[in-house]
Amino acid sequence: MYLAFASSAFQTRLAYRGEVWATIFGELLLIFVKIAIWMAVFTGVQSVAGITLPDMITYSVVAGSLFAAWDNRELLYGIGDSIRTGDVAVFLLKPLRYPLYLFSVEGGKMLFALITIVLPTAVVTALVYGLSPPASIFHAAFFVLFWIQSFVLLFLMSAICGLMAFWLMTAFSLDWVFRAFMILLSGMFIPLWFFPPGFDTIALHLPFAWVGYYPAAVYLGKLGVADTVIHFGYGLLWTLAATLGVAALWHRASRRITVQGG
């Protein structure tokens, strides 16, 4: 049943071809701007803190790939709107779990964008600037696992923020705060290895790092075999904690849902 929801979401996106081309253009522009900045930083130097320009070009594509494939704001605002209007009560009458339904739908959307936006964007960037291959077969395999983990974790954190709108009655402020943390601490723009000592230690242990930084760091081979496995395990712990958070919030919200605003 949930696979059918994912398939339906995937096929629905096929109708928005103009949006796909516009998104590809926007993502290429963003990546090219980031690469231009890093090229300016590396002018006259071979490496910075052991990181080379080819590393940063590849990092710019890989670390931002999830954000290019999936806009979590649709989920966050969608949950908030459903709760505020009372539409979410309809799901209590159906033989399905609302969080799993959302995960299926958003997974279908993400898969569509991964195929039609992220991969073409990566190919164009590789043709223009060149991209480094994975550090090894091991790192390539774990990159895929980390990338899947990053989507699940970002979905869960977004769902938590969306469900909190049940009590705050607005998702706008939650979205603003959440995106601020993501931009600063996920490594999507600035790799965490460039953070000041102390601050980097904190950021490396927060769940945001698993969304952008760790998949890219694993791809580039910046983590050894043991560290890769260990940090994947830490990511599973964060995923478990976030899953329990979503389950607890949905349980409380579903018991108190009242239709508001008509």
C-alpha positions in Angstrom: 0.0 0.0 0.0 2.7 2.5 1.0 4.6 1.6 -2.2 1.6 2.6 -4.2 1.6 6.0 -2.5 5.3 6.4 -3.4 4.6 5.4 -7.0 1.7 7.8 -7.2 3.9 10.7 -5.9 6.6 9.8 -8.4 4.2 9.8 -11.3 2.5 13.0 -10.3 5.8 14.8 -10.6 6.1 13.7 -14.2 3.4 16.3 -15.0 5.7 19.2 -13.9 8.4 19.1 -16.6 8.8 22.9 -16.7 9.5 22.9 -13.0 12.1 20.2 -13.4 14.1 22.3 -16.0 13.8 25.4 -13.8 15.0 23.5 -10.8 18.0 22.0 -12.7 19.0 25.6 -13.8 18.7 26.8 -10.3 20.7 24.0 -8.8 23.5 24.4 -11.4 23.6 28.1 -10.7 23.9 27.5 -7.0 26.6 24.9 -7.5 28.6 27.1 -9.9 28.5 30.0 -7.4 29.8 27.8 -4.6 32.5 26.4 -6.9 33.5 30.0 -7.9 33.8 30.9 -4.2 36.0 27.9 -3.5 38.2 28.6 -6.6 38.8 32.1 -5.2 39.7 30.6 -1.8 42.2 28.2 -3.3 43.8 30.7 -5.6 47.6 30.4 -5.3 47.4 27.5 -2.8 47.4 23.7 -3.4 45.4 22.8 -0.3 43.7 24.3 2.8 43.8 22.2 5.9 44.7 19.2 3.8 41.7 19.8 1.4 42.2 20.4 -2.3 40.2 22.3 -4.8 39.0 19.1 -6.5 37.8 17.9 -3.1 35.8 21.0 -2.6 34.2 20.9 -6.1 33.1 17.4 -5.5 32.0 18.2 -2.0 29.8 21.1 -3.3 27.9 18.6 -5.4 27.7 15.7 -3.0 26.9 17.6 0.2 24.1 19.5 -1.4 22.6 16.6 -3.3 19.9 15.7 -0.8 18.7 19.3 -0.6 18.5 19.3 -4.4 16.6 16.1 -4.4 14.1 16.9 -1.7 12.5 20.1 -0.4 11.7 19.3 3.3 9.6 22.5 3.6 6.8 20.9 1.7 6.6 18.2 4.4 7.0 20.7 7.3 4.4 23.1 6.0 2.1 20.3 4.8 1.9 18.8 8.3 1.4 22.2 9.9 -1.4 23.1 7.5 -3.1 19.7 7.9 -3.1 20.0 11.7 -4.2 23.6 11.7 -7.2 22.9 9.4 -8.0 19.6 10.9 -7.6 17.7 7.6 -5.2 15.3 9.4 -8.1 13.9 11.3 -9.1 12.1 8.1 -6.1 9.8 8.4 -7.3 8.6 11.7 -10.2 7.0 9.9 -8.0 5.2 7.4 -6.2 1.8 7.9 -2.7 3.4 7.6 -0.2 5.2 9.7 0.1 8.9 8.9 3.9 9.2 9.4 4.5 6.1 7.1 2.1 7.6 4.5 4.1 10.8 4.6 7.4 9.0 4.3 6.1 7.0 1.2 4.9 10.2 -0.5 8.0 12.2 0.2 10.2 9.2 -0.8 8.5 9.1 -4.2 9.1 12.8 -4.7 12.7 12.4 -3.7 13.4 9.5 -6.0 11.9 11.5 -8.9 14.1 14.5 -8.2 17.2 12.3 -7.7 16.8 10.9 -11.2 15.7 14.0 -13.0 17.5 16.8 -11.2 20.4 15.6 -9.1 22.0 13.2 -11.6 21.8 15.6 -14.6 23.2 18.4 -12.4 26.1 16.2 -11.3 26.8 15.1 -14.9 26.9 18.8 -16.2 29.1 19.8 -13.3 31.4 16.9 -14.0 31.7 17.9 -17.6 32.4 21.5 -16.8 34.7 21.2 -13.7 35.3 17.5 -13.2 34.3 15.4 -10.2 36.4 13.1 -8.1 35.3 9.5 -8.0 34.6 7.8 -4.6 37.8 7.1 -2.6 37.2 3.3 -2.8 34.5 0.7 -3.4 34.0 0.6 0.4 33.5 4.3 0.6 31.2 4.2 -2.5 29.0 1.6 -0.8 28.9 3.4 2.5 28.2 6.7 0.7 25.0 5.2 -0.6 24.1 4.0 2.9 24.9 7.4 4.4 22.8 9.1 1.7 19.8 7.0 2.4 20.3 7.5 6.1 20.5 11.3 5.5 17.2 11.4 3.8 15.5 9.3 6.5 17.0 11.5 9.2 16.1 14.8 7.5 12.5 13.5 6.9 12.2 12.6 10.6 13.6 15.9 11.8 11.2 17.8 9.5 8.3 15.7 10.6 9.1 16.5 14.2 9.0 20.2 13.4 5.8 19.8 11.5 4.1 17.9 14.3 5.2 20.5 16.8 3.0 22.9 14.8 0.0 21.2 16.5 0.9 23.1 19.7 2.3 26.2 18.2 -0.4 26.4 15.4 2.2 27.7 12.9 5.1 26.1 11.0 6.7 29.3 9.8 8.9 30.0 12.9 9.8 26.3 13.2 10.9 26.2 9.5 13.0 29.4 10.0 14.8 28.0 13.0 15.3 24.5 11.5 16.7 25.8 8.2 19.1 28.1 10.1 20.5 25.1 12.0 20.6 23.1 8.8 22.5 25.7 6.8 25.0 26.3 9.6 25.5 22.8 11.0 24.8 20.3 8.2 27.9 21.2 6.2 25.9 21.8 3.0 27.7 25.1 2.4 30.8 25.0 4.6 32.4 21.7 5.5 32.7 21.0 9.2 36.4 20.4 8.9 36.8 24.2 8.4 35.0 25.0 11.7 36.9 26.4 14.7 38.3 23.8 17.2 35.7 23.0 19.8 32.8 24.2 17.7 33.6 21.5 15.1 33.5 18.8 17.8 30.0 19.9 18.8 28.8 20.1 15.2 30.2 16.7 14.3 28.1 15.0 16.9 24.8 16.7 16.1 22.3 15.0 13.8 22.5 17.8 11.2 26.0 16.6 10.2 24.6 13.3 9.0 22.4 15.1 6.4 25.2 16.8 4.4 28.7 16.5 5.9 29.1 12.8 6.5 27.9 11.5 3.2 30.3 13.8 1.4 33.2 13.1 3.8 32.7 9.3 3.3 32.5 9.7 -0.5 35.8 11.6 -0.5 37.5 9.1 1.8 38.0 11.6 4.6 36.9 9.0 7.1 38.8 5.7 7.5 37.1 2.3 7.4 36.6 2.1 11.2 35.4 5.7 11.5 33.0 5.3 8.6 31.4 2.3 10.3 31.3 3.9 13.7 29.7 7.1 12.4 27.2 5.2 10.5 26.2 3.5 13.8 26.0 6.9 15.4 23.7 8.0 12.6 21.5 5.0 13.3 21.2 6.0 16.9 20.1 9.5 15.9 17.6 8.0 13.4 16.2 5.8 16.2 15.9 8.8 18.5 14.2 10.8 15.8 11.8 7.9 15.0 10.8 7.7 18.7 10.3 11.4 18.7 8.0 11.3 15.7 6.0 8.4 17.2 5.6 10.1 20.5 4.5 13.5 19.0 2.1 11.8 16.6 0.6 9.7 19.4 0.0 12.8 21.5 -1.3 14.9 18.6 -3.6 12.2 17.3 -5.2 12.0 20.8 -5.9 15.7 20.9 -6.7 16.6 17.3 -9.6 19.0 17.0 -10.8 20.6 13.8 -9.9 24.3 13.9 -10.9 27.1 11.6 -14.0 25.2 10.3 
